[in-house]
């Protein structure tokens, strides 16, 4: 009798498991979109720019949930441990997907715990300084950093973030030494430069450009080798005198590993539909971000395998500490 009851219980459990995993009526309730950075930063800006169109494509409300901290690892951990039912999604950058899992032994998740859906945006970083520093060019910055090693402080959105690695690569290429001051989000990092608590940042375009256009920051260059059409008027690093410097970053959509393929496909299709809306593209382009989607979840997975090698190599060669 006990054996029969056990078999019946397991059968009911399997049936229940299959019930929520079936994508036919997915989604049937609001969806949580987790972001690893504070409100006002680039990831938050991307999520809110696409949020309405994404919600319409899915036919359900999308609730944006900011969970900043630990270079966006807190958010990644939340989604990695969420039920793989398509109701908890993550917008992430290389920091939480490639850098932190490879280099921080204390993380409680790995990259294998998150399934890629699609890349959604790419953009250069923008090197910007507080106007009061008197620094007016990349050459000025290099000279100031070499004159007083370690005196210049640069702010970022956290250890292992793209801005952190952008600055680390700059120091490596130029042979300079600057002091890293990490914050819990891009907007806080930008505020610190404007307040004079730090002197410069390699910030994300949506965080930097509005403040630069208002005169609160002075943008010196973009982080790509050549000029970027996304940020007209600023030189690329080759033009600024650093032909060996090049870095850009991306944001992508992820779900918990084990999410059924039909649900992943629905999320992928809704994401693509949202990102192709002219209003979304225009909103992102105004602040230096380009819509850049993957051909499929499988193509995004292949991209991540190669892209991760770049970030991990950079962290190791520049001796960046993320834990």
C-alpha positions, 0 to 999 in steps of 0.5 A, a space after each residue: 500500500 505504501 509503495 502504491 501511495 508513493 508511486 501515486 504521489 510521485 505521479 502527481 508530483 510529476 503531473 504538477 511539474 509538467 503542468 507549470 512547465 507547459 507553455 500553452 498559456 504562458 505567460 498567465 501572470 506578471 513577469 519579474 525582470 531583475 536588474 543588477 544595478 540601481 535605478 538611473 544606471 544604464 541597465 535600468 535605462 535599457 529595461 525601462 526603454 523596452 519595458 512597455 513594448 516587452 509587456 505588450 508583446 508578452 501580454 502581461 505586466 513586466 515588473 522591473 526589480 532593481 537588485 544592485 550590489 556585488 557587480 550585479 551578482 546579487 541579481 544574477 543569483 536571484 534569477 539563477 535560483 528562481 523557478 525555471 518557469 519564465 516568470 523571473 528574467 534577468 538583464 545582465 552584462 558581462 560582469 555577472 555572466 562572464 567575469 564574476 563566475 569565473 573569478 569569484 570563488 565565493 559566488 553561489 551561482 555559476 554561468 551554467 545556472 543561467 540560460 541565454 535568451 538574446 543579446 539586446 544592446 551594445 554600446 561603447 563606454 565613455 571616458 569622462 572627467 569632472 570639469 574642475 580637474 582641468 583635464 581636457 583630453 586623454 593626453 592630459 589624463 595620462 599626464 596627470 595620472 603619471 605625474 601623481 600615481 594613484 592620486 586620481 580616483 575613478 568611479 565605477 558601477 562595481 567590482 568587475 563591471 564593464 566600467 571597472 574593466 575599461 579603466 583597468 585596460 586603460 591603466 594597463 595600456 598607458 602604464 598609469 596607476 589610478 585608484 578604483 572607487 566602486 559604487 552600487 550602480 552607474 548613477 551613483 558612480 556618475 554622481 560621485 564624479 560630478 560632486 568631485 568625490 572622484 575625478 573620472 569614470 569610464 561610464 556607460 553612455 546612458 549614464 554619462 551623456 545627459 550629464 555631459 550635455 548639461 556641462 556637469 561632466 566633460 566627455 573625453 573619448 569613447 572606449 572603441 578604437 574608432 569613433 562611434 556613430 552612437 556618440 557623435 563628436 567624441 574621438 575614438 581611442 586611436 584618434 586620442 592616441 591609444 590605438 591599442 585600446 578597444 572595449 565595448 559592452 553589451 546587455 542581454 536577456 537571461 532565464 534560469 537554466 532548465 526553463 522549457 525551450 518553448 517558454 524561452 522561445 516566447 521570451 525571445 520572440 517578445 524581446 525581439 519584437 520589443 527591441 525592433 520597435 522604432 520608439 525603443 530604438 530611438 530612445 536608446 540611440 539618444 543616449 548612445 546605445 544600439 539595439 543589437 539582438 541575437 539570431 537565436 538563443 543558440 547564437 547568443 550562447 555561442 557568442 558568450 563562449 567567445 566573448 567570455 574569453 576576452 573579459 576573463 583574459 583582461 581581468 587576469 592580465 590587468 590583475 583586477 580583483 573582483 572578490 
